[in-house]
Amino acid sequence: MKLLPLLLALALPASAADPRRGKQIYLRGEGSSPIQAVTDAEGTMVIPATVLRCVNCHDYDGRGKAEGGVRPSNLQWAELTKQYATARRSHPPYTARTLARAITMGIDPAGNDLDRVMPRYRLSARDADDLVAYLQTLGRVRDPGLSDDAVRIGVLLSPDRTRAAAVRDVVAGVFASINEAGGLYGRRIDVRFAELPAAPAERRGAVQAFLDAEQPFALTASSLLGAEQSLAELIEQREVPSVAAFSGDAPELRYLFRLLGSPAQEIAALRAFAGDGVVAVGDATPLESIRAAKSILITSGRARVGEILHTAAALPAPPRVLVLSPAAGEALFAAPASLDGRITVALPAGPPHLTTAGLRELQALSPRAAAHPQTAAAALASAKVLAEALRRAGRDLSREKLVEELEGFYNVPTALTPPITFGPADRVGTRGAWLAEVDLRAKALVNGRWQDSR
């Protein structure tokens, strides 16, 4: 009787199947309603499909990967629609209807039981149709930007054209060196650049046009600054794996990997360093609020930093001043002498992270990198991280496989930044900040150290 609802559901007319929704079921076990995997004949052993996902056994390309002496079936549509015959059993080609029946009831087109290691899935008719629609694309539809002899990578350049020039140089240079060495598994890297408009409100449209026209497989060394939320949402919507070098406070989403810590990470590191009693001072914060503070955290824009510093310096007991990297500028070195040794700046990376080897690499790739070394270093590190993930993914490349490889990064060195670590639930490569004191007499940052915030 438990099969009756499934049979009735399969018999009902359904709305148009959506392979994009089916992809979420195949990869993550997530449908329009919870999906369950039944692993025994009696139907008592039930596991969430988010644990027993299709991709676990059948792999990203659907061809299956042998494990424990079991070789899962090839789910590519060209294989499923062939006549099947072995000494054990035979059946006619699958159709969309008989494939949905196999998924939900565990029987092939001839009515034979499937191998007992194959679960039966309890899912709605809509989810079954969506999953079958996605399975029909396996082996037939290749990810954008990927061909037999090339993989296309996109870069979103900052509207600051001098910084953008340094980014363009180092990214083009590092990929050119890979291509000169034979590329990656017979594929050359074809890099395309998009120059973002100065107005933040225009950037989403510009990036959407770039993705439509150039169809990049992935993005790297890109700037989302000034339009973080809208560009991150677009990247997620289009399912383009991205290693962003300059991402500000962009949200943590599946396809967006942020190379370095955000201002939120800097805040966490500064608070861990200063302890309790930190008063945040933003653009609209009344400065009277800092009079009794032991430590203040400047979260305002640069325009207000000088005013905040002079107000703090005039207090009978000047507080310790904590500054985020977006607010750090020349005003720090012009602070009153009473704040000498009392200003601590947070940066996403520090001088020790840019090694001699990394600096030489930057200089070899671009003479313009010297004008913006931190920008060029982050861009180069981002490109190197993506290249390493492409190497790990191998010849059988897909966007989902690239995401999986990035999720496996642990303390990967770049010679330009702190070691990079990602994870299935962690899309920020570093958790923490480089903290340094401002020496007003020497007009330099001193006593630097890494403060972890994980």
FIPANU-101729 format. One line per field, with one value per residue (C-alpha): x, y, z; residue number from 1. Coordinates in pm, whole numbers, plus 32768, in hexadecimal, padded with zeros to 4 digits. Layout:
FIPANU-101729
c1: c(X:...)
c2: c(Y:...)
c3: c(Z:...)
rokol: c(NUM:...)
//
This chain:
FIPANU-101729
c1: c(8000:8124:8165:8006:8045:817B:80BE:7FA5:809C:814C:7FFF:7F98:7FEA:8106:8188:82B0:83DE:8505:8664:86F0:8616:8675:87E1:87AC:870F:882A:8941:88B2:877D:86A5:8552:840C:83CB:84AA:8524:856A:8643:85C4:86E0:8631:8521:8432:8442:84AC:860F:85DC:86F2:86D0:872F:8810:88EF:88C0:88E0:88E1:8A31:8AD5:8AD4:8A8C:8B84:8B58:8B56:8A61:8B52:8B7C:8CB0:8D06:8D1E:8D2B:8D0B:8BCA:8BB8:8A89:89C5:8A20:8907:8963:8830:88E3:8929:87D6:8721:87DF:8762:87FD:8852:893A:893D:8880:876E:86FF:860F:85A4:8622:85B2:84B2:846F:834B:8404:852F:8450:83C3:8522:857B:8443:83F7:8547:84E9:856E:849A:8466:83EE:8532:85A8:86D1:880C:87C5:88CE:87F8:8709:85A2:854A:840B:83D3:82B7:824D:82D5:8427:8432:83EE:84F2:85F7:85B3:85C9:8720:8792:8735:8840:895D:8A5B:899F:89C2:8B19:8B4F:8B7C:8CDF:8D60:8DD0:8EB9:8FE2:8F98:8EFE:8E8B:8ECA:8E35:8EBC:8DE8:8ECD:8EAA:8E3A:8F87:9042:91A3:9156:909F:91D2:92A8:91A2:918A:9304:9336:9206:9255:93C0:9388:9290:9376:948E:93A5:9345:94B2:94F3:93E2:92A9:91DF:9197:91A3:90D3:9159:90D1:9013:8FF5:8EF8:8EE1:8DB5:8DEE:8CE2:8C37:8C7B:8B0F:8AC5:895B:89CD:8AB6:89BD:8940:8AA5:8B04:89C7:8A17:8B7C:8B06:8A0E:8B0A:8C48:8BB3:8CD9:8CFD:8D74:8DDE:8F1E:8FDC:8E94:8E1E:8CC1:8D07:8BEE:8AEB:8B38:89D5:894D:8A7F:8A93:8922:8958:8A84:89B4:888B:8967:8A27:8B7C:8C92:8D51:8E8E:8E63:8F98:8EDB:8D89:8D4D:8C27:8B91:8AAE:8B2F:8A8B:8AD0:8B81:8C3A:8D8B:8E24:8F9E:8FD7:8F16:8E0E:8DE6:8D0D:8E3D:8F12:8E11:8E15:8F92:8FA3:8E9F:8F5B:9097:8FFF:8F16:8DD2:8D58:8D95:8CB9:8C74:8C7D:8BD6:8B7D:8A4E:8ACD:8ACA:8C30:8BBB:8B92:8D0B:8D5A:8D66:8DD5:8F10:8F18:8E64:8E34:8E20:8D23:8CE4:8D5F:8EB1:8E18:8DCC:8F08:8FC9:8EAB:8E8C:9002:9016:8EE9:8F83:90D6:903B:8FA7:9051:9091:90A6:9011:90B7:9048:8FF9:8FE3:8F5F:901F:8F17:8F42:90BD:9166:9254:917F:9205:936A:92F4:924D:92A5:93DC:9310:9295:93F2:93F8:9283:9202:91DF:918B:90F7:915F:90F8:9268:93B5:9519:9590:9485:9516:9650:9789:9720:95C6:9654:973E:961A:9551:9670:96AA:953C:94FD:95CD:9486:945B:9552:9457:934E:9403:92E7:91EA:92D0:932B:91BE:916B:9291:9244:90D9:9144:923A:912F:9043:9157:91A8:9039:9027:9159:90BD:8F75:9026:8FC0:8E57:8E09:8CBD:8C54:8BD8:8D1C:8DDC:8D07:8D4E:8EC6:8EC0:8E03:8F27:902E:90E7:920B:9262:938C:938F:94D7:9404:92FB:92BC:927F:9127:9027:8EC5:8DC2:8C62:8BDB:8CFC:8D22:8E24:8F90:9018:8F6F:9019:90EC:924C:9258:9363:939F:93C9:951B:94D2:963C:96B7:9570:9571:94B4:9571:954D:9476:93E1:92C8:9189:90AF:8F35:8EC4)
c2: c(8000:80EA:80E7:815C:82D1:82BF:8213:830F:8430:83AF:8390:84FA:860F:86ED:8845:8862:87AF:888D:87F8:890E:8898:8733:8792:87F9:86A6:85E9:86B0:8704:862F:8765:8772:8831:8761:867B:854B:83FE:82DB:817F:8085:7F3F:7E68:7E9A:8016:8043:80C2:822B:832C:8498:84C5:85E4:84D2:83C9:84AC:842E:84CF:8409:82CD:833F:8463:85B7:8532:8417:8305:827F:8230:80D3:80AE:7F7B:7E90:7F38:7FF0:80D8:80EE:81EF:82F1:83B0:83BD:8328:81F0:81DB:81DD:80AD:7F48:7E9A:7D28:7C5A:7AF4:7B64:7C3E:7D0C:7E27:7F17:807E:8167:8274:839E:82E2:819C:825A:830C:81B6:812C:824D:822C:80B5:8014:7F54:7F6B:7F8F:7E14:7E05:7D71:7DE1:7ECB:7E74:7E78:7F85:807A:8131:8180:82EC:8376:84BE:8582:855E:86B9:8661:8517:85CC:86D5:85CE:850C:8651:868E:8528:8559:866A:8594:854D:8630:8790:8818:8934:8A8D:8AF3:898F:88E1:87C2:88AB:89DD:8A5C:8BC5:8C8F:8DE7:8F08:902B:915B:927A:93CE:9450:942B:943C:931C:9268:9280:91D2:90C2:9090:906F:8F69:8E95:8E94:8E49:8D24:8C7C:8CBB:8C05:8ADD:8AD6:8AE4:89B1:88F0:8969:888F:872D:8799:88D3:8A33:8B41:8C49:8D7E:8E93:8FDF:90B9:9225:9280:93D4:94DC:94EA:93C6:93B9:9369:924C:912F:9178:918D:9040:8F9A:900F:8F8D:8E37:8E23:8E8B:8DDB:8CAF:8C7F:8B2F:8BDC:8D30:8D8E:8EBE:8F7B:90B2:90BC:91F6:92F3:91FC:90C8:9054:9076:8FE1:8EBF:8E73:8E7B:8D90:8CA2:8CB6:8C67:8B57:8BDE:8B69:8CA0:8CE2:8E52:8F16:904E:8FFB:90DC:905F:8F88:8E74:8D11:8C4F:8B00:8B78:8CA4:8C5F:8D93:8D8E:8E63:8EC4:8FD2:9105:9027:8F46:9077:90E7:8F8E:8F8E:90ED:909A:8F5D:902C:914A:9083:9107:926C:92CA:93E8:93EA:953F:9559:9678:96DB:9689:97B7:97ED:9828:96AD:9676:974E:962D:951F:9455:93F0:9474:93C2:94A9:941A:9562:95C3:966D:97C8:97C1:9717:985A:98EE:97B2:97A3:990F:98E3:97AA:9852:9977:9898:988F:971A:96DB:9589:947F:94B7:938B:93C7:92EE:92DB:939B:94C3:94B5:95D5:96F9:978C:967E:96FC:9863:9808:98D3:9862:97F4:96CD:9650:94D8:94D7:94A3:933E:92FA:91B8:9144:900A:8FA9:9029:9058:8EF8:8E5C:8F00:8E2B:8E75:8D6F:8E09:8F66:8EEF:8E4A:8F8C:905A:8F66:8F6C:90E1:921B:92C6:91E1:92B7:93D5:92F6:91C9:9158:9166:90AF:8FAB:8F5C:8F40:8E5A:8D84:8D64:8CF5:8BF9:8B6A:8B3A:8A9D:89A9:894A:890D:882B:8765:8740:8693:8660:85FD:8761:87F9:8923:8845:8782:88CA:8936:87E9:8812:8974:88F4:8808:891A:8912:89FB:8A1E:8B0A:8C22:8CD6:8E14:8DF0:8D26:8BB4:8B7C:8A92:8A59:8954:88D9:89E0:8AD8:8BBF:8CB0:8C51:8CF3:8D2E:8E48:8F7B:9004:90FF:920D:9345:949F:953C:96AF:971E:9626:963C:94C3:938D:92C7:919A:90D9:8F85:8EA4:8E9B:8D6F:8D91:8C2F)
c3: c(8000:8037:7EC0:7E69:7EA9:7DCF:7CB5:7CCA:7CD0:7B99:7AE7:7B27:7A2F:7AA5:7A54:7969:79F6:7A4F:7A2F:7B0B:7C2B:7BD2:7BEF:7D5A:7D9F:7CF5:7D9A:7EEE:7F23:7F48:7E9E:7EBD:7FF5:80C5:8005:80AE:803F:8098:80B5:810F:8073:8198:8182:82EB:82B0:8246:821A:81AD:803F:80AC:813D:802E:7F00:7D99:7D56:7E70:7D9D:7C39:7C3A:7B9A:7A36:7A86:7A19:7B7A:7C42:7CBB:7E31:7F10:7DE8:7D72:7C25:7C19:7AD5:79D0:79DE:78A6:77CB:769D:776E:7818:76C8:7643:7646:7773:7784:7861:78D9:7A10:797F:7857:781A:7708:76FF:7812:77D2:78B1:794F:798F:7A19:7B14:7B70:7BA2:7C89:7D5E:7D4D:7D07:7BCB:7A68:7928:791D:7A86:7B0F:7C65:7C5D:7D1B:7E8F:7ECD:7E07:7EF3:7E9E:7EC5:7F56:7EA0:7E07:7C9C:7C54:7CEB:7C2D:7AE5:7B32:7B87:7A47:797F:7A11:79D2:7865:7852:78DD:77CD:76DC:776B:77C1:78B7:7818:77C4:77A8:766C:7618:75ED:76C6:7807:780F:7949:798B:7A5A:7AD9:7AE5:7BDA:7B52:7BDC:7A94:7B27:7C13:7AFD:7A20:7B26:7B4F:79D7:79BA:7AC8:7A6D:78FA:794C:7A34:7949:781F:78D8:7916:77A7:773B:7813:775E:7812:78FC:7882:7718:774D:772F:7814:7751:782F:77F0:78AA:78FE:795E:7A5C:7A46:7B50:7BC3:7CAF:7C3C:7AD9:7B31:7B49:79EB:7969:7A07:7989:7827:784E:78C5:77A5:769D:7713:77CB:78BB:7966:7AA5:7B28:7BDC:7C61:7C50:7D03:7D99:7E66:7E6A:7DED:7EBE:7F01:7DA0:7CF5:7DEC:7DB0:7C37:7C4F:7D22:7C37:7B0A:7BC9:7B62:7C4F:7CB6:7D7C:7DCD:7E2E:7E9D:7F32:8060:812A:8018:809C:80BB:7F9F:7EFA:7DC1:7E55:7EF7:7F98:7F9D:80D3:8209:81F7:82D5:83B1:83E6:8436:8538:85DA:85E5:8679:8782:87DC:87FF:88CB:89AB:8A3E:8A3F:88D3:8856:86DF:8635:84E3:83FE:84CE:862D:871C:878D:88F3:8908:8911:8A40:8B37:8A41:8A77:8909:87D8:868C:855E:8469:83B4:825D:8234:822A:839F:841D:8460:852B:85FD:863F:86B1:8795:8831:885B:891A:8A28:8B7F:8B4E:89D6:8978:88A7:873F:8662:84EC:83CF:8289:81BC:82AA:82B7:8202:8228:833F:8429:840A:8446:8592:86C9:8786:88B4:87E5:8790:87CD:8813:86B0:862F:84C2:8439:82DE:821E:81F9:8277:81F7:8257:8179:8041:802D:7F67:7E67:7E4D:7E21:7D0F:7C5E:7C6D:7BE7:7ACA:7A64:7A74:7AA7:7B06:7C32:7CF6:7D07:7DA8:7E3D:7F22:7E07:7D16:7E1F:7E6D:7CFA:7CB5:7DE6:7D74:7C17:7CAA:7D91:7C6B:7B98:7CB0:7CD2:7B5A:7B72:7C8D:7BD0:7AAF:7947:7996:79F9:7A5D:7B29:7C42:7C49:7C5C:7D85:7E2F:7DFE:7E89:7FB9:7FF8:8013:815F:81AE:803E:801B:7F19:7F75:7F6F:807F:81B8:8169:80D1:816B:80ED:814B:80FF:81EE:81D9:80AE:8141:8105:8241:838E:8442:83FB:840B:852B:853B:860C:8577:85CB:85A1:85B4:84B1:83ED:83CE:843A:8541:8629:8532:8583:850A:85D9:8588:859A:8543)
rokol: c(1:2:3:4:5:6:7:8:9:10:11:12:13:14:15:16:17:18:19:20:21:22:23:24:25:26:27:28:29:30:31:32:33:34:35:36:37:38:39:40:41:42:43:44:45:46:47:48:49:50:51:52:53:54:55:56:57:58:59:60:61:62:63:64:65:66:67:68:69:70:71:72:73:74:75:76:77:78:79:80:81:82:83:84:85:86:87:88:89:90:91:92:93:94:95:96:97:98:99:100:101:102:103:104:105:106:107:108:109:110:111:112:113:114:115:116:117:118:119:120:121:122:123:124:125:126:127:128:129:130:131:132:133:134:135:136:137:138:139:140:141:142:143:144:145:146:147:148:149:150:151:152:153:154:155:156:157:158:159:160:161:162:163:164:165:166:167:168:169:170:171:172:173:174:175:176:177:178:179:180:181:182:183:184:185:186:187:188:189:190:191:192:193:194:195:196:197:198:199:200:201:202:203:204:205:206:207:208:209:210:211:212:213:214:215:216:217:218:219:220:221:222:223:224:225:226:227:228:229:230:231:232:233:234:235:236:237:238:239:240:241:242:243:244:245:246:247:248:249:250:251:252:253:254:255:256:257:258:259:260:261:262:263:264:265:266:267:268:269:270:271:272:273:274:275:276:277:278:279:280:281:282:283:284:285:286:287:288:289:290:291:292:293:294:295:296:297:298:299:300:301:302:303:304:305:306:307:308:309:310:311:312:313:314:315:316:317:318:319:320:321:322:323:324:325:326:327:328:329:330:331:332:333:334:335:336:337:338:339:340:341:342:343:344:345:346:347:348:349:350:351:352:353:354:355:356:357:358:359:360:361:362:363:364:365:366:367:368:369:370:371:372:373:374:375:376:377:378:379:380:381:382:383:384:385:386:387:388:389:390:391:392:393:394:395:396:397:398:399:400:401:402:403:404:405:406:407:408:409:410:411:412:413:414:415:416:417:418:419:420:421:422:423:424:425:426:427:428:429:430:431:432:433:434:435:436:437:438:439:440:441:442:443:444:445:446:447:448:449:450:451:452:453:454)
//
